[in-house]
Amino acid sequence: MPEEIVAIVEYRVRAEDEARFPALIRSKWRHQMQQGYISPGARLAEIVKESGLYVEMFSWTSNEAIDRAHEDPVMGQLWDALDEATHGGRWEGIRIRNGKWA
């Protein structure tokens, strides 16, 4: 089983951007999947509606995909739009090898 690189991102969405936030995430995922950066199955969980707290989970396809994404100008625009709609994101990268946390 190959190594899996899982990203978990916490977003605190600005109240005025709550309605557009899910569409921003879907646009980001669509581009990431089209470019082969992430695996299908990305998820967004709304933790508490009143708080504007969301958690995004997805798997990068490789370390090289991460590097390519960070050089991609379209990804830069998508990340900038997410930054504008939130009070910032906090992310963790988790590596899974052979089905176990690494």
Secondary structure as the mmCIF struct_conf table of DSSP 4:
data_model
#
loop_
_struct_conf.conf_type_id
_struct_conf.id
_struct_conf.beg_label_comp_id
_struct_conf.beg_label_asym_id
_struct_conf.beg_label_seq_id
_struct_conf.end_label_comp_id
_struct_conf.end_label_asym_id
_struct_conf.end_label_seq_id
STRN STRN1 GLU A 4 VAL A 13
HELX_RH_3T_P HELX_RH_3T_P1 ALA A 15 ASP A 17
TURN_TY1_P TURN_TY1_P1 GLU A 18 ARG A 20
HELX_RH_AL_P HELX_RH_AL_P1 PHE A 21 GLN A 34
TURN_TY1_P TURN_TY1_P2 GLN A 35 GLY A 36
BEND BEND1 TYR A 37 TYR A 37
STRN STRN2 ILE A 38 ILE A 38
BEND BEND2 PRO A 40 PRO A 40
STRN STRN3 ARG A 43 VAL A 48
HELX_RH_3T_P HELX_RH_3T_P2 LYS A 49 SER A 51
TURN_TY1_P TURN_TY1_P3 GLY A 52 GLY A 52
STRN STRN4 LEU A 53 TRP A 60
BEND BEND3 THR A 61 THR A 61
HELX_RH_AL_P HELX_RH_AL_P2 ASN A 63 GLU A 71
HELX_RH_AL_P HELX_RH_AL_P3 PRO A 73 ALA A 85
STRN STRN5 THR A 86 ARG A 97
TURN_TY1_P TURN_TY1_P4 ASN A 98 GLY A 99
STRN STRN6 LYS A 100 TRP A 101
#
